[in-house]
Amino acid sequence: MTIETVAPTDTPTRTPTPTSTGRRRRGWAAIIVVLVIWSTQRAGVNLPDLINPRGWGQVRSFFAAMVRPDLSPDFLRLTVEETAVTLSYALLGTALSVAIGILGGPLLSERLWRPLAGEPTTRARWGWRLARFTFAVPRSMHEVVFGLILLNILGLDPLVAVLAIGVPFGAVTAKVFSELIDEVPSDAERAMRAAGAGRLTAMIFGVVPTALGDLLSYAFYRFECAIRSAAVLGIVGAGGLGFQLALSFQSLRYDQMWTLLWALIAVGGMADWWSSSVRRRRSDSGPDLSAGEGASHSLERDPFLVASAAGGALMIPVAWWWLDLSLSSLWSPRTRRLGAELAGDAWPPQVGPGGWRSLIADAADTVALAMLALALAWTFASALAFLAARRKRVPGGPALLPGRTLSWLSRFVLLIARSVPPPVWALLAVFVFLPGLWPGVVALAIYQFGVLGRLEGEVVENLDDRPGRALRAAGASRSGAIAYATLPAVSTRFVALGLYRWEVTIRDTVIVGVVGAAGLGQRISEQTSSFDYQGILASIAVLVVLTVAADIASAAIRRTLR
Amino acid sequence: MLRLDAVTVRYTPGGVAAVDNLHLTVEPGERVALVGPSGAGKSSILAVANGLMLPSSGTAEVFGVDTAALSRREHRATRRRIGTVHQDFALVGSLRVIHNVAAGRLGTWGPLRALRSLVRPTDRDEIHAVLERVGIPEKLWYRTDQLSGGQQQRVAIARVLFQQPDLLLADEPVSSLDPTRSKSVLDVLVEACEADPARALITSIHDAPLALSHFTRIVGLRDGQTVFDEPTRVVTPEMLDRLYAFEDTPFDP
């Protein structure tokens, strides 16, 4: 039979012709170039006005302390304890985000709102939109913003960090899970509904088991991000390694800072390794209908994946016990009172002194900061990704990429760039740059460089390297082979990754803002210290709008890349 | 039991009709074989019958009521009584066989019961017995995507047996099976239908001898229209041959 039982329920969309896609792509490219030029002008390019030459001494002594951290027994013990705290925040935050993701994912999926046959009703359409919107707001708020709000309500409670990580990450996880759910072939779920099963029941039985493996591997990636977040949250006062870092910085004890930073780098490196191993194993697997018995390499059969999932789950109660976490403060009268007070103080939002003009200027600063940071990070990361990619064992002939030592070294540089929390980079940048956009740009650029370099390195690793090796074997130089075989294959993926980080970078301007590096982040941190809650709410609202706009724009550009 | 009245199905508005102004009535106790070349509209008729597709025009009545007029709850109650063996099996590959068979009763389960059953499967003995009827009891705990195509087809049939529907629909349920297995699987479906005089079976099938040996009535289809609709005893092998042979005419020079 050529006709399928499943009706094409998607409304037919206009397929863009190649030329219109190309034109649109060139249009977007022009817009991005203009934005970068505008951002550079806004940040200023006249070096003598920007650099403070006397600050170099501080930066030099900071990096000199890298090789002689404070290894006194007392401080080492403190470091180990605080590392456990940061890890526990990250683990419990991730667990919460996965729970929110599992509950929210089906709700956000298009599939839940679709009738078995025919078009969705108006009510279903609006229900779906409402669900998307409800999750879009926490998604576009940074963990630090949640942290600052919760610190005001809960005080110095480990719950602050767990919730500040878990809620926004949960909103992201729910969105990703909903996309995974919508990608699962629909035949089994539709068959169950055709036999009378309810929507949710059919989803639990027919869709979730298939999507769960990918969700779990995504959870490991989230854990890796959560460790970096937990460190930053510490700096704004939530305890753990970040908090100690801030204390050591205030007394300019660089040796102590490096003890803490090495701990952070070690933990971050291990989490990165764990999460990328899990993802690599998942991508190797996947059920294969055509294969015979024992061919599929499933989640439940791979001992490493089983041990990873079980180990992660077992650590949850340990982390809970270590933090001495208690949920009772969530509904204590004090929390309720402070929460109500905060809500009363913050509503209605107000633009505050300086009026719209200053708010808009800060918003423009935020956009410029993110644009420049991302442009710099993307350029350097794309160059280094080829060096950093893990080497495959080649059977013989000239290698496409340079040697292993260089690869290890590049990966180590990237690890340091993303493991040192951005506020620390920002504080260092403040020594060298005069106040303005540049300290924030440099700090965010270094951090995003570390993250993007790793993601792009994975793209190069997953690439089929045979065309490049063939060119090498035919006598092409290394750079020639990369330019003709590898670059064309990875360039669209690189651009897509850069665009994907755009939204994240705008969100992240908050973390360099809290140390005074311009934009809405700085505005929020100033408003926090003057208890201007109405102003904070207005600033957060603008930041949310910017993030959502960047999200929509980046999705639109990425569509032209396909 | 099933009444299609002037039903037309188009996959795109204004496109070719997969089912064209078709009338079909099936009474309890009947076993109807839908035969005809690929593209004749067999699958579309079954999809309209089980509610996976809405007719573009005309009405479809199941158990005496127009499905379009039903509320969501009533519609679900109706669907519970219709069981389908899908052409592409519609199984969850990452689940074990026992769960895929248990899914037949999802219509009577809420979300919580479904979750609990995924952790600790219920009705094990009954599911084992159903798998025995289709000849693969030893596969109870296998992951479904590790079975061969023929074994998966029998899991799909076991699911519908476990559901115990009043209206049994099967879209080419023996396409992946060898002749001996095909016969025994159809025996099982016929047996399930005969167990209760209120039940009916509608099957699309290409195999002419099996259509003649297992069904009480045969509907010949071409281009979405009925060519003949007769009790099996008056259908001759020649009628079936002609139905398929038609296809070759355009290829004559």
Interface residues (C-beta under 8 A of the other chain):
Chain A: M1 T2 I3 E4 T5 V6 A7 P8 P12 L116 A117 G118 D187 A188 R190 A191 M192 R193 A194 A195 G196 A197 G198 L200 T201 A202 I204 F205 G206 P209 T210 G213 P287 D288 L289 G292 E293 G294 A295 S296 S298
Chain B: Y11 T12 A18 S38 G39 G41 K42 S43 S44 L46 A47 N50 G51 L52 M53 L54 R76 A77 T78 R79 R80 R81 I82 G83 T84 H86 Q87 D88 F89 A90 L91 V92 G93 S94 L95 H99 A103 G104 L106 G107 T108 W109 G110 P111 A114 L115 L118 R143 D145 Q146 L147 S148 Q163 P165 D171 E172 S204
